[in-house]
Amino acid sequence: MPTETVDPRFTHVDRWPTLSVVETMLEGQLAAIAALKDQTAALAAAADAAAARMRKGGRLVYAGAGTSGRLAVQDGVELTPTYNWPSDRLVFLVAGGTDALMRSVEGAEDNVEAARAEVAAAEVGPNDVLIAVAASGRTPYAMAALEAGRERGALTIAIANNPGTPLLAAADHPIVADTGAEIVAGSTRMKAGTAQKAALNMLSTAIMIRCGLVHRGLMVNMRISNEKLAQRARRMVATLAGIDEARAADALELAGNDLRRAVLIARGVSPQDAAERLAQAGGDLGDVLAGLGKAETK
């Protein structure tokens, strides 16, 4: 596998000046991002397909082992504070369980039975999207989780760093970041991990956008959990509704700190009507505002 091979260019890296080592690692990180350039269409197709399931109430299910599993969990947990994505619509399947997030659990990545049992326990189904991540594209735990999810009707997405591997072949939407050999052979937390993180970022953000949680480049379903975010929310509502921040604060209070409802309330819609309109539009603020604009011009 390319990610496990020794690159002869780096055979004596431990004897190089530290500056040369760091500069070479930086070049590798840039190359890792460039490896995704030909995957944009695949990422977009996966995001569109996943968003369609999310709009039906489905869940995002992340599966992986080791570094890949930790990166997958990091991507998923950030969706709740950033987009107020419900935590009960996130499932994390990590080889070795939560202990593996902080320390290595020997042999966990080979436990096929555990992967299948965890998919069944999570009751993964047809509305769900299972995202399996593995640098090698062969990790038994990730493979078993993806196959079990697909058998239960879930949409499957695979992210791997070696082309032509079983994980990619088994997925509905394969995404390959061909990052090649690492400066330290087999250390896939380097280039491979960087490409995985970028792919996950783009995929989940595109899903959130297609679910209507972004409007005019703003996180309009952000969770307001501290004063900094409260200030940001007031600015966002003021900007989108064309009002001052004092009125935006009043609208947010009436909306129970729901940004999308607050924007509609600031535009003259009652709190109840705002909630109903958003529900009918699947939460897409842009669609509701477009409808209001048409009504106002009649």
MIDOSE-1310 file (N, C-alpha, C; in nm, 2 decimals, decimal comma, always signed):
residues 298
mpte	+0,08/-0,12/+0,00/+0,00/+0,00/+0,00/+0,09/+0,12/+0,00; +0,06/+0,22/-0,08/+0,14/+0,35/-0,09/+0,16/+0,41/+0,05; +0,05/+0,41/+0,13/+0,07/+0,48/+0,26/+0,16/+0,41/+0,36; +0,20/+0,29/+0,33/+0,28/+0,21/+0,42/+0,42/+0,20/+0,36
tvdp	+0,45/+0,24/+0,24/+0,58/+0,22/+0,18/+0,68/+0,32/+0,23; +0,81/+0,28/+0,22/+0,92/+0,37/+0,25/+0,96/+0,45/+0,13; +0,95/+0,58/+0,14/+1,00/+0,66/+0,03/+1,15/+0,68/+0,04; +1,22/+0,64/-0,06/+1,37/+0,65/-0,06/+1,42/+0,79/-0,04
rfth	+1,34/+0,89/-0,07/+1,38/+1,03/-0,05/+1,40/+1,06/+0,10; +1,33/+0,98/+0,19/+1,33/+1,02/+0,33/+1,41/+0,92/+0,41; +1,49/+0,83/+0,35/+1,56/+0,73/+0,42/+1,65/+0,78/+0,53; +1,71/+0,90/+0,51/+1,80/+0,95/+0,61/+1,74/+1,08/+0,67
vdrw	+1,61/+1,09/+0,68/+1,54/+1,21/+0,73/+1,59/+1,24/+0,88; +1,62/+1,13/+0,95/+1,66/+1,15/+1,09/+1,79/+1,22/+1,11; +1,86/+1,23/+0,99/+2,00/+1,30/+1,00/+1,99/+1,43/+0,93; +1,88/+1,47/+0,89/+1,86/+1,60/+0,82/+1,86/+1,71/+0,93
ptls	+1,89/+1,84/+0,89/+1,87/+1,95/+0,98/+1,72/+1,96/+1,01; +1,68/+2,00/+1,13/+1,54/+2,01/+1,17/+1,46/+2,10/+1,07; +1,52/+2,21/+1,03/+1,45/+2,30/+0,94/+1,42/+2,23/+0,81; +1,50/+2,15/+0,76/+1,47/+2,07/+0,64/+1,36/+1,97/+0,66
vvet	+1,36/+1,91/+0,78/+1,25/+1,81/+0,81/+1,12/+1,88/+0,81; +1,11/+2,00/+0,88/+0,99/+2,07/+0,89/+0,94/+2,12/+0,76; +1,03/+2,18/+0,68/+1,00/+2,22/+0,54/+0,94/+2,11/+0,46; +1,00/+1,99/+0,47/+0,96/+1,88/+0,39/+0,82/+1,83/+0,44
mleg	+0,80/+1,84/+0,57/+0,66/+1,80/+0,62/+0,56/+1,90/+0,57; +0,59/+2,03/+0,57/+0,50/+2,13/+0,52/+0,46/+2,10/+0,37; +0,56/+2,07/+0,29/+0,53/+2,03/+0,15/+0,44/+1,91/+0,15; +0,46/+1,82/+0,24/+0,37/+1,70/+0,24/+0,23/+1,74/+0,27
qlaa	+0,21/+1,83/+0,37/+0,08/+1,87/+0,41/+0,01/+1,95/+0,29; +0,08/+2,03/+0,22/+0,02/+2,10/+0,10/-0,02/+1,99/-0,01; +0,07/+1,89/-0,02/+0,04/+1,79/-0,12/-0,08/+1,71/-0,08; -0,10/+1,69/+0,05/-0,22/+1,62/+0,10/-0,35/+1,69/+0,06
iaal	-0,35/+1,82/+0,07/-0,47/+1,89/+0,03/-0,49/+1,88/-0,12; -0,38/+1,90/-0,19/-0,39/+1,89/-0,34/-0,44/+1,75/-0,39; -0,42/+1,65/-0,31/-0,47/+1,52/-0,35/-0,62/+1,51/-0,36; -0,69/+1,60/-0,30/-0,84/+1,60/-0,30/-0,89/+1,68/-0,42
kdqt	-0,81/+1,74/-0,50/-0,85/+1,83/-0,61/-0,94/+1,76/-0,71; -0,91/+1,63/-0,74/-0,99/+1,56/-0,83/-1,11/+1,48/-0,77; -1,13/+1,51/-0,64/-1,24/+1,45/-0,57/-1,36/+1,54/-0,54; -1,36/+1,66/-0,59/-1,46/+1,76/-0,56/-1,60/+1,71/-0,61
aala	-1,60/+1,65/-0,73/-1,73/+1,60/-0,78/-1,78/+1,49/-0,69; -1,69/+1,40/-0,65/-1,73/+1,29/-0,57/-1,78/+1,33/-0,43; -1,72/+1,43/-0,38/-1,76/+1,49/-0,25/-1,90/+1,56/-0,26; -1,92/+1,63/-0,37/-2,05/+1,70/-0,39/-2,16/+1,60/-0,41
aaad	-2,14/+1,49/-0,48/-2,24/+1,39/-0,50/-2,27/+1,32/-0,37; -2,17/+1,29/-0,29/-2,19/+1,23/-0,16/-2,27/+1,32/-0,07; -2,24/+1,45/-0,07/-2,31/+1,55/+0,02/-2,45/+1,56/-0,02; -2,48/+1,57/-0,15/-2,62/+1,58/-0,20/-2,70/+1,46/-0,16
aaaa	-2,64/+1,34/-0,18/-2,71/+1,22/-0,14/-2,74/+1,21/+0,01; -2,64/+1,25/+0,08/-2,65/+1,24/+0,23/-2,75/+1,34/+0,28; -2,75/+1,46/+0,22/-2,85/+1,57/+0,27/-2,99/+1,52/+0,24; -3,01/+1,45/+0,13/-3,15/+1,40/+0,11/-3,20/+1,31/+0,22
rmrk	-3,11/+1,23/+0,27/-3,14/+1,14/+0,38/-3,16/+1,22/+0,51; -3,08/+1,32/+0,53/-3,09/+1,40/+0,65/-3,22/+1,47/+0,66; -3,27/+1,52/+0,54/-3,40/+1,59/+0,54/-3,51/+1,49/+0,57; -3,49/+1,36/+0,57/-3,59/+1,27/+0,61/-3,58/+1,23/+0,75
ggrl	-3,49/+1,30/+0,82/-3,47/+1,27/+0,97/-3,36/+1,17/+1,00; -3,28/+1,14/+0,90/-3,17/+1,04/+0,92/-3,06/+1,09/+1,01; -2,96/+1,00/+1,04/-2,85/+1,03/+1,12/-2,72/+1,02/+1,04; -2,62/+1,09/+1,09/-2,48/+1,07/+1,04/-2,41/+0,97/+1,13
vyag	-2,36/+0,86/+1,07/-2,29/+0,76/+1,15/-2,15/+0,76/+1,10; -2,06/+0,78/+1,19/-1,92/+0,78/+1,16/-1,85/+0,66/+1,21; -1,77/+0,59/+1,13/-1,70/+0,47/+1,17/-1,55/+0,47/+1,13; -1,47/+0,42/+1,22/-1,33/+0,42/+1,19/-1,25/+0,36/+1,31
agts	-1,12/+0,35/+1,28/-1,03/+0,30/+1,39/-0,90/+0,39/+1,39; -0,84/+0,39/+1,51/-0,72/+0,47/+1,52/-0,73/+0,61/+1,49; -0,63/+0,67/+1,42/-0,63/+0,81/+1,38/-0,76/+0,84/+1,30; -0,79/+0,75/+1,20/-0,91/+0,78/+1,12/-1,04/+0,79/+1,20
grla	-1,05/+0,70/+1,30/-1,17/+0,71/+1,39/-1,18/+0,83/+1,47; -1,06/+0,88/+1,52/-1,06/+1,00/+1,60/-1,09/+1,12/+1,51; -1,04/+1,13/+1,39/-1,07/+1,24/+1,30/-1,22/+1,24/+1,27; -1,28/+1,12/+1,25/-1,42/+1,11/+1,22/-1,50/+1,16/+1,33
vqdg	-1,47/+1,13/+1,45/-1,54/+1,18/+1,57/-1,53/+1,33/+1,58; -1,41/+1,38/+1,56/-1,39/+1,52/+1,57/-1,48/+1,60/+1,48; -1,49/+1,54/+1,35/-1,57/+1,61/+1,26/-1,72/+1,61/+1,30; -1,77/+1,50/+1,35/-1,91/+1,49/+1,39/-1,94/+1,57/+1,51
velt	-1,86/+1,57/+1,61/-1,90/+1,64/+1,74/-1,90/+1,79/+1,72; -1,83/+1,84/+1,62/-1,83/+1,99/+1,60/-1,95/+2,03/+1,52; -2,03/+1,94/+1,47/-2,16/+1,98/+1,40/-2,26/+2,04/+1,50; -2,26/+1,99/+1,62/-2,36/+2,03/+1,72/-2,34/+2,18/+1,76
ptyn	-2,22/+2,22/+1,81/-2,21/+2,36/+1,84/-2,21/+2,45/+1,72; -2,16/+2,41/+1,61/-2,16/+2,49/+1,49/-2,29/+2,51/+1,42; -2,36/+2,40/+1,40/-2,49/+2,41/+1,33/-2,61/+2,36/+1,41; -2,59/+2,34/+1,54/-2,69/+2,30/+1,63/-2,75/+2,16/+1,58
wpsd	-2,67/+2,08/+1,52/-2,71/+1,95/+1,47/-2,74/+1,87/+1,59; -2,86/+1,81/+1,60/-2,90/+1,73/+1,72/-2,80/+1,62/+1,75; -2,76/+1,61/+1,87/-2,66/+1,50/+1,91/-2,72/+1,36/+1,90; -2,86/+1,35/+1,90/-2,92/+1,22/+1,89/-2,92/+1,18/+1,74
rlvf	-2,88/+1,27/+1,65/-2,87/+1,23/+1,51/-2,72/+1,22/+1,47; -2,64/+1,19/+1,56/-2,50/+1,15/+1,54/-2,47/+1,02/+1,61; -2,40/+0,93/+1,54/-2,36/+0,80/+1,59/-2,21/+0,79/+1,56; -2,14/+0,75/+1,67/-1,99/+0,73/+1,65/-1,95/+0,59/+1,68
lvag	-1,90/+0,52/+1,58/-1,86/+0,38/+1,59/-1,70/+0,38/+1,58; -1,64/+0,36/+1,69/-1,49/+0,37/+1,70/-1,44/+0,24/+1,75; -1,35/+0,18/+1,67/-1,29/+0,05/+1,72/-1,22/+0,06/+1,85; -1,27/-0,02/+1,95/-1,22/-0,01/+2,08/-1,30/+0,08/+2,17
gtda	-1,41/+0,14/+2,12/-1,49/+0,23/+2,20/-1,43/+0,36/+2,23; -1,50/+0,43/+2,33/-1,45/+0,57/+2,36/-1,31/+0,57/+2,42; -1,27/+0,47/+2,48/-1,13/+0,46/+2,54/-1,03/+0,48/+2,43; -1,06/+0,44/+2,30/-0,97/+0,45/+2,19/-0,95/+0,59/+2,14
lmrs	-1,04/+0,68/+2,19/-1,02/+0,82/+2,15/-0,90/+0,88/+2,22; -0,85/+0,83/+2,33/-0,74/+0,88/+2,40/-0,62/+0,79/+2,41; -0,64/+0,66/+2,39/-0,53/+0,57/+2,39/-0,55/+0,46/+2,30; -0,44/+0,40/+2,25/-0,45/+0,29/+2,16/-0,51/+0,16/+2,22
vega	-0,60/+0,10/+2,15/-0,66/-0,02/+2,20/-0,62/-0,13/+2,11; -0,53/-0,22/+2,16/-0,47/-0,32/+2,07/-0,57/-0,42/+2,01; -0,56/-0,44/+1,88/-0,64/-0,54/+1,82/-0,78/-0,49/+1,78; -0,82/-0,38/+1,83/-0,96/-0,33/+1,81/-0,99/-0,31/+1,66
ednv	-0,90/-0,27/+1,58/-0,93/-0,25/+1,44/-0,96/-0,37/+1,36; -0,92/-0,49/+1,42/-0,95/-0,62/+1,35/-1,08/-0,68/+1,40; -1,15/-0,62/+1,49/-1,27/-0,68/+1,55/-1,39/-0,66/+1,46; -1,41/-0,75/+1,37/-1,52/-0,74/+1,28/-1,65/-0,76/+1,35
eaar	-1,65/-0,85/+1,44/-1,78/-0,89/+1,51/-1,83/-0,77/+1,59; -1,74/-0,69/+1,65/-1,78/-0,57/+1,73/-1,84/-0,47/+1,64; -1,78/-0,45/+1,52/-1,83/-0,35/+1,43/-1,97/-0,38/+1,39; -2,00/-0,50/+1,35/-2,13/-0,54/+1,31/-2,23/-0,53/+1,42
aeva	-2,19/-0,57/+1,54/-2,28/-0,56/+1,66/-2,31/-0,42/+1,69; -2,21/-0,33/+1,68/-2,24/-0,19/+1,71/-2,33/-0,12/+1,61; -2,32/-0,16/+1,48/-2,41/-0,11/+1,38/-2,55/-0,16/+1,41; -2,57/-0,28/+1,45/-2,70/-0,33/+1,48/-2,75/-0,27/+1,61
aaev	-2,67/-0,25/+1,71/-2,71/-0,18/+1,84/-2,76/-0,04/+1,81; -2,69/+0,03/+1,72/-2,73/+0,16/+1,69/-2,86/+0,17/+1,60; -2,90/+0,05/+1,56/-3,02/+0,04/+1,47/-3,01/+0,13/+1,35; -2,89/+0,12/+1,29/-2,87/+0,20/+1,16/-2,97/+0,15/+1,06
gpnd	-3,03/+0,25/+0,99/-3,14/+0,21/+0,89/-3,13/+0,29/+0,76; -3,24/+0,28/+0,68/-3,24/+0,34/+0,55/-3,23/+0,49/+0,54; -3,26/+0,57/+0,65/-3,25/+0,71/+0,64/-3,11/+0,76/+0,68; -3,03/+0,67/+0,73/-2,90/+0,71/+0,79/-2,79/+0,71/+0,68
vlia	-2,68/+0,78/+0,71/-2,57/+0,78/+0,63/-2,45/+0,74/+0,71; -2,38/+0,63/+0,66/-2,26/+0,58/+0,73/-2,14/+0,62/+0,66; -2,05/+0,69/+0,73/-1,92/+0,74/+0,67/-1,81/+0,66/+0,73; -1,75/+0,58/+0,66/-1,64/+0,50/+0,71/-1,50/+0,56/+0,66
vaas	-1,41/+0,57/+0,75/-1,28/+0,63/+0,72/-1,17/+0,54/+0,76; -1,08/+0,52/+0,66/-0,96/+0,43/+0,69/-0,85/+0,47/+0,59; -0,74/+0,50/+0,64/-0,62/+0,54/+0,55/-0,59/+0,43/+0,45; -0,58/+0,30/+0,51/-0,54/+0,19/+0,42/-0,65/+0,15/+0,32
grtp	-0,78/+0,18/+0,36/-0,89/+0,13/+0,28/-0,92/-0,01/+0,30; -0,85/-0,07/+0,40/-0,87/-0,22/+0,42/-0,90/-0,25/+0,57; -0,91/-0,15/+0,66/-0,92/-0,18/+0,80/-1,05/-0,27/+0,82; -1,03/-0,38/+0,88/-1,15/-0,48/+0,90/-1,26/-0,41/+0,98
yama	-1,24/-0,34/+1,08/-1,35/-0,28/+1,16/-1,43/-0,18/+1,07; -1,36/-0,09/+1,00/-1,43/+0,00/+0,91/-1,50/-0,07/+0,80; -1,44/-0,17/+0,74/-1,50/-0,25/+0,63/-1,63/-0,31/+0,68; -1,63/-0,38/+0,80/-1,74/-0,45/+0,85/-1,85/-0,35/+0,89
alea	-1,82/-0,24/+0,94/-1,92/-0,14/+0,98/-1,99/-0,09/+0,85; -1,91/-0,06/+0,75/-1,97/-0,01/+0,62/-2,06/-0,11/+0,56; -2,01/-0,24/+0,55/-2,09/-0,34/+0,49/-2,22/-0,37/+0,57; -2,21/-0,37/+0,70/-2,33/-0,39/+0,79/-2,43/-0,27/+0,77
grer	-2,38/-0,15/+0,76/-2,47/-0,04/+0,74/-2,54/-0,05/+0,60; -2,46/-0,09/+0,50/-2,52/-0,10/+0,37/-2,63/-0,21/+0,37; -2,60/-0,32/+0,43/-2,70/-0,43/+0,44/-2,83/-0,38/+0,50; -2,82/-0,28/+0,59/-2,94/-0,23/+0,66/-3,00/-0,11/+0,59
galt	-2,96/-0,08/+0,47/-3,02/+0,02/+0,39/-2,96/+0,16/+0,40; -2,86/+0,18/+0,48/-2,79/+0,31/+0,49/-2,72/+0,35/+0,37; -2,71/+0,48/+0,34/-2,62/+0,53/+0,24/-2,48/+0,52/+0,29; -2,39/+0,47/+0,21/-2,25/+0,45/+0,26/-2,15/+0,54/+0,18
iaia	-2,06/+0,60/+0,26/-1,96/+0,69/+0,21/-1,83/+0,64/+0,26; -1,72/+0,62/+0,18/-1,59/+0,58/+0,23/-1,49/+0,68/+0,19; -1,40/+0,71/+0,29/-1,28/+0,80/+0,27/-1,16/+0,71/+0,29; -1,07/+0,70/+0,20/-0,95/+0,62/+0,21/-0,83/+0,69/+0,14
nnpg	-0,71/+0,65/+0,17/-0,59/+0,72/+0,11/-0,52/+0,63/+0,01; -0,57/+0,51/-0,01/-0,51/+0,42/-0,11/-0,62/+0,38/-0,21; -0,59/+0,41/-0,34/-0,69/+0,38/-0,44/-0,71/+0,23/-0,46; -0,82/+0,19/-0,52/-0,85/+0,05/-0,55/-0,86/-0,04/-0,44
tpll	-0,90/+0,01/-0,32/-0,91/-0,08/-0,20/-1,05/-0,12/-0,17; -1,07/-0,23/-0,09/-1,20/-0,28/-0,07/-1,30/-0,19/-0,01; -1,26/-0,10/+0,08/-1,35/-0,01/+0,15/-1,42/+0,08/+0,04; -1,33/+0,13/-0,05/-1,38/+0,22/-0,16/-1,48/+0,15/-0,25
aaad	-1,44/+0,02/-0,28/-1,53/-0,06/-0,37/-1,66/-0,09/-0,31; -1,67/-0,10/-0,18/-1,79/-0,14/-0,11/-1,89/-0,02/-0,09; -1,84/+0,10/-0,11/-1,92/+0,22/-0,07/-2,01/+0,27/-0,19; -2,12/+0,33/-0,15/-2,20/+0,40/-0,26/-2,13/+0,52/-0,31
hpiv	-2,06/+0,58/-0,22/-1,98/+0,70/-0,26/-1,84/+0,69/-0,21; -1,75/+0,65/-0,30/-1,60/+0,64/-0,26/-1,53/+0,77/-0,28; -1,45/+0,81/-0,18/-1,37/+0,93/-0,19/-1,23/+0,89/-0,16; -1,14/+0,91/-0,26/-1,00/+0,87/-0,24/-0,91/+0,99/-0,24
adtg	-0,82/+1,00/-0,13/-0,72/+1,10/-0,13/-0,59/+1,03/-0,14; -0,54/+1,02/-0,26/-0,42/+0,94/-0,28/-0,29/+1,02/-0,24; -0,26/+1,01/-0,11/-0,15/+1,09/-0,05/-0,02/+1,02/-0,06; -0,01/+0,90/-0,09/+0,12/+0,83/-0,11/+0,19/+0,81/+0,02
aeiv	+0,32/+0,79/+0,00/+0,41/+0,75/+0,12/+0,43/+0,87/+0,21; +0,44/+0,84/+0,34/+0,47/+0,95/+0,44/+0,61/+0,97/+0,46; +0,65/+1,09/+0,52/+0,79/+1,11/+0,54/+0,84/+1,02/+0,65; +0,76/+0,98/+0,74/+0,79/+0,87/+0,83/+0,70/+0,75/+0,79
agst	+0,75/+0,65/+0,74/+0,67/+0,54/+0,67/+0,56/+0,49/+0,76; +0,44/+0,49/+0,71/+0,33/+0,43/+0,78/+0,26/+0,53/+0,88; +0,32/+0,65/+0,90/+0,26/+0,74/+1,00/+0,15/+0,82/+0,93; +0,03/+0,75/+0,92/-0,08/+0,81/+0,84/-0,15/+0,92/+0,92
rmka	-0,10/+0,96/+1,04/-0,16/+1,08/+1,10/-0,11/+1,21/+1,03; -0,01/+1,19/+0,94/+0,05/+1,30/+0,87/-0,03/+1,34/+0,75; +0,02/+1,31/+0,63/-0,05/+1,35/+0,51/-0,19/+1,28/+0,49; -0,19/+1,16/+0,52/-0,32/+1,09/+0,51/-0,43/+1,15/+0,60
gtaq	-0,39/+1,17/+0,73/-0,48/+1,23/+0,82/-0,52/+1,37/+0,78; -0,43/+1,45/+0,73/-0,47/+1,59/+0,69/-0,57/+1,58/+0,58; -0,55/+1,49/+0,48/-0,65/+1,48/+0,37/-0,78/+1,43/+0,42; -0,78/+1,33/+0,51/-0,90/+1,29/+0,57/-0,98/+1,40/+0,64
kaal	-0,91/+1,48/+0,72/-0,98/+1,58/+0,79/-1,04/+1,68/+0,69; -0,96/+1,72/+0,59/-1,02/+1,81/+0,49/-1,14/+1,76/+0,42; -1,13/+1,63/+0,38/-1,24/+1,57/+0,31/-1,37/+1,56/+0,40; -1,35/+1,53/+0,53/-1,46/+1,53/+0,63/-1,52/+1,67/+0,64
nmls	-1,43/+1,77/+0,66/-1,48/+1,90/+0,67/-1,57/+1,95/+0,56; -1,52/+1,92/+0,43/-1,59/+1,96/+0,32/-1,72/+1,88/+0,30; -1,72/+1,75/+0,33/-1,84/+1,67/+0,32/-1,94/+1,72/+0,42; -1,91/+1,73/+0,55/-2,01/+1,76/+0,65/-2,06/+1,90/+0,63
taim	-1,97/+1,99/+0,60/-2,02/+2,13/+0,58/-2,11/+2,14/+0,46; -2,08/+2,07/+0,35/-2,17/+2,07/+0,23/-2,31/+2,01/+0,27; -2,31/+1,91/+0,35/-2,43/+1,85/+0,40/-2,52/+1,95/+0,48; -2,45/+2,02/+0,57/-2,52/+2,12/+0,65/-2,58/+2,24/+0,56
ircg	-2,50/+2,28/+0,46/-2,55/+2,38/+0,37/-2,67/+2,33/+0,29; -2,66/+2,21/+0,24/-2,78/+2,15/+0,17/-2,90/+2,13/+0,26; -2,88/+2,12/+0,39/-2,99/+2,10/+0,48/-3,05/+2,24/+0,52; -3,00/+2,35/+0,46/-3,05/+2,48/+0,49/-3,00/+2,54/+0,62
lvhr	-2,89/+2,50/+0,67/-2,84/+2,55/+0,80/-2,74/+2,67/+0,78; -2,72/+2,71/+0,66/-2,64/+2,82/+0,62/-2,72/+2,92/+0,53; -2,72/+3,05/+0,56/-2,78/+3,14/+0,47/-2,70/+3,26/+0,46; -2,67/+3,30/+0,33/-2,58/+3,41/+0,30/-2,45/+3,40/+0,37
glmv	-2,40/+3,28/+0,38/-2,27/+3,25/+0,44/-2,26/+3,25/+0,59; -2,38/+3,26/+0,65/-2,38/+3,27/+0,80/-2,44/+3,14/+0,86; -2,39/+3,10/+0,98/-2,44/+2,98/+1,04/-2,57/+3,01/+1,12; -2,68/+3,01/+1,04/-2,81/+3,05/+1,10/-2,88/+2,95/+1,19
nmri	-2,81/+2,84/+1,21/-2,87/+2,74/+1,31/-2,77/+2,72/+1,42; -2,68/+2,82/+1,44/-2,57/+2,81/+1,54/-2,63/+2,80/+1,68; -2,57/+2,72/+1,77/-2,61/+2,71/+1,91/-2,55/+2,82/+1,99; -2,64/+2,90/+2,05/-2,59/+3,01/+2,13/-2,56/+2,97/+2,27
snek	-2,43/+2,94/+2,30/-2,40/+2,88/+2,43/-2,31/+2,97/+2,52; -2,27/+3,09/+2,47/-2,19/+3,18/+2,55/-2,21/+3,33/+2,50; -2,16/+3,42/+2,57/-2,18/+3,56/+2,54/-2,12/+3,60/+2,40; -2,01/+3,54/+2,37/-1,95/+3,57/+2,24/-2,04/+3,53/+2,13
laqr	-2,10/+3,41/+2,14/-2,19/+3,36/+2,04/-2,32/+3,44/+2,04; -2,36/+3,49/+2,16/-2,49/+3,57/+2,17/-2,47/+3,70/+2,09; -2,35/+3,76/+2,10/-2,32/+3,88/+2,03/-2,32/+3,86/+1,88; -2,26/+3,74/+1,84/-2,25/+3,71/+1,70/-2,39/+3,69/+1,65
arrm	-2,48/+3,62/+1,73/-2,62/+3,60/+1,69/-2,69/+3,73/+1,66; -2,67/+3,83/+1,75/-2,74/+3,96/+1,74/-2,69/+4,02/+1,61; -2,56/+4,02/+1,58/-2,51/+4,08/+1,46/-2,57/+4,01/+1,33; -2,58/+3,88/+1,34/-2,63/+3,80/+1,23/-2,78/+3,84/+1,20
vatl	-2,86/+3,84/+1,31/-3,00/+3,87/+1,29/-3,02/+4,02/+1,24; -2,94/+4,11/+1,29/-2,94/+4,25/+1,25/-2,91/+4,26/+1,10; -2,80/+4,18/+1,06/-2,76/+4,19/+0,92/-2,87/+4,13/+0,83; -2,92/+4,02/+0,86/-3,02/+3,95/+0,77/-3,15/+4,01/+0,77
agid	-3,19/+4,08/+0,88/-3,32/+4,14/+0,88/-3,32/+4,29/+0,85; -3,19/+4,35/+0,85/-3,18/+4,49/+0,82/-3,23/+4,58/+0,93; -3,20/+4,54/+1,06/-3,24/+4,61/+1,18/-3,12/+4,64/+1,27; -3,14/+4,71/+1,38/-3,02/+4,73/+1,47/-3,01/+4,62/+1,57
eara	-2,91/+4,61/+1,64/-2,88/+4,50/+1,73/-2,98/+4,49/+1,85; -3,03/+4,61/+1,89/-3,12/+4,61/+2,00/-3,25/+4,54/+1,96; -3,30/+4,57/+1,84/-3,42/+4,50/+1,79/-3,39/+4,35/+1,76; -3,27/+4,32/+1,72/-3,23/+4,18/+1,69/-3,23/+4,10/+1,82
adal	-3,19/+4,17/+1,93/-3,19/+4,10/+2,06/-3,33/+4,07/+2,11; -3,42/+4,16/+2,08/-3,56/+4,14/+2,11/-3,62/+4,02/+2,03; -3,59/+4,02/+1,90/-3,64/+3,91/+1,82/-3,58/+3,78/+1,86; -3,46/+3,77/+1,90/-3,40/+3,65/+1,95/-3,47/+3,60/+2,08
elag	-3,50/+3,69/+2,16/-3,57/+3,65/+2,29/-3,71/+3,59/+2,25; -3,78/+3,66/+2,16/-3,91/+3,60/+2,12/-3,90/+3,47/+2,05; -3,78/+3,45/+1,99/-3,76/+3,32/+1,91/-3,70/+3,21/+2,00; -3,68/+3,24/+2,13/-3,61/+3,14/+2,21/-3,47/+3,11/+2,17
ndlr	-3,40/+3,22/+2,12/-3,26/+3,21/+2,07/-3,25/+3,13/+1,94; -3,35/+3,11/+1,87/-3,34/+3,04/+1,74/-3,32/+3,15/+1,63; -3,20/+3,15/+1,57/-3,17/+3,25/+1,48/-3,26/+3,26/+1,36; -3,30/+3,15/+1,30/-3,38/+3,15/+1,18/-3,52/+3,21/+1,22
ravl	-3,58/+3,17/+1,33/-3,71/+3,22/+1,37/-3,69/+3,37/+1,40; -3,58/+3,41/+1,46/-3,56/+3,55/+1,50/-3,56/+3,64/+1,38; -3,49/+3,59/+1,27/-3,49/+3,67/+1,15/-3,63/+3,70/+1,09; -3,71/+3,59/+1,09/-3,85/+3,60/+1,04/-3,93/+3,69/+1,13
iarg	-3,91/+3,68/+1,26/-3,99/+3,77/+1,36/-3,95/+3,91/+1,34; -3,82/+3,94/+1,31/-3,78/+4,07/+1,29/-3,84/+4,13/+1,16; -3,87/+4,04/+1,07/-3,94/+4,08/+0,94/-4,09/+4,09/+0,95; -4,14/+4,07/+1,07/-4,28/+4,09/+1,10/-4,37/+3,97/+1,11
vspq	-4,30/+3,85/+1,10/-4,38/+3,72/+1,11/-4,39/+3,69/+1,26; -4,51/+3,64/+1,30/-4,53/+3,60/+1,44/-4,45/+3,48/+1,47; -4,41/+3,46/+1,60/-4,33/+3,35/+1,64/-4,39/+3,22/+1,60; -4,52/+3,20/+1,61/-4,58/+3,07/+1,58/-4,57/+3,05/+1,42
daae	-4,60/+3,16/+1,35/-4,60/+3,15/+1,21/-4,46/+3,12/+1,16; -4,36/+3,18/+1,22/-4,22/+3,17/+1,19/-4,18/+3,02/+1,20; -4,22/+2,96/+1,31/-4,19/+2,82/+1,33/-4,25/+2,73/+1,23; -4,38/+2,76/+1,20/-4,46/+2,68/+1,10/-4,40/+2,69/+0,96
rlaq	-4,36/+2,81/+0,92/-4,30/+2,84/+0,79/-4,17/+2,76/+0,77; -4,09/+2,77/+0,88/-3,96/+2,70/+0,87/-3,98/+2,55/+0,86; -4,08/+2,50/+0,94/-4,11/+2,35/+0,93/-4,15/+2,31/+0,79; -4,23/+2,39/+0,73/-4,28/+2,36/+0,60/-4,17/+2,36/+0,49
aggd	-4,07/+2,45/+0,52/-3,96/+2,46/+0,43/-3,84/+2,37/+0,46; -3,86/+2,28/+0,56/-3,75/+2,19/+0,59/-3,64/+2,26/+0,66; -3,67/+2,38/+0,73/-3,57/+2,46/+0,80/-3,49/+2,55/+0,72; -3,52/+2,56/+0,59/-3,44/+2,64/+0,50/-3,49/+2,79/+0,51
lgdv	-3,41/+2,87/+0,58/-3,45/+3,01/+0,59/-3,45/+3,09/+0,46; -3,36/+3,05/+0,37/-3,36/+3,12/+0,24/-3,49/+3,10/+0,16; -3,54/+2,98/+0,17/-3,67/+2,95/+0,10/-3,78/+3,03/+0,16; -3,79/+3,04/+0,29/-3,89/+3,11/+0,36/-3,88/+3,26/+0,33
lagl	-3,76/+3,31/+0,33/-3,75/+3,46/+0,30/-3,78/+3,49/+0,15; -3,75/+3,39/+0,06/-3,79/+3,41/-0,08/-3,94/+3,42/-0,09; -4,01/+3,33/-0,01/-4,16/+3,33/-0,01/-4,21/+3,46/+0,04; -4,15/+3,51/+0,14/-4,19/+3,64/+0,20/-4,18/+3,75/+0,10
gkae	-4,06/+3,75/+0,03/-4,03/+3,85/-0,07/-4,14/+3,85/-0,18; -4,18/+3,74/-0,22/-4,28/+3,73/-0,33/-4,41/+3,78/-0,28; -4,45/+3,75/-0,15/-4,57/+3,80/-0,09/-4,58/+3,95/-0,08; -4,46/+4,01/-0,04/-4,45/+4,15/-0,03/-4,46/+4,23/-0,16
tk	-4,43/+4,16/-0,27/-4,43/+4,24/-0,40/-4,57/+4,22/-0,47; -4,65/+4,14/-0,41/-4,79/+4,13/-0,47/-4,88/+4,25/-0,44
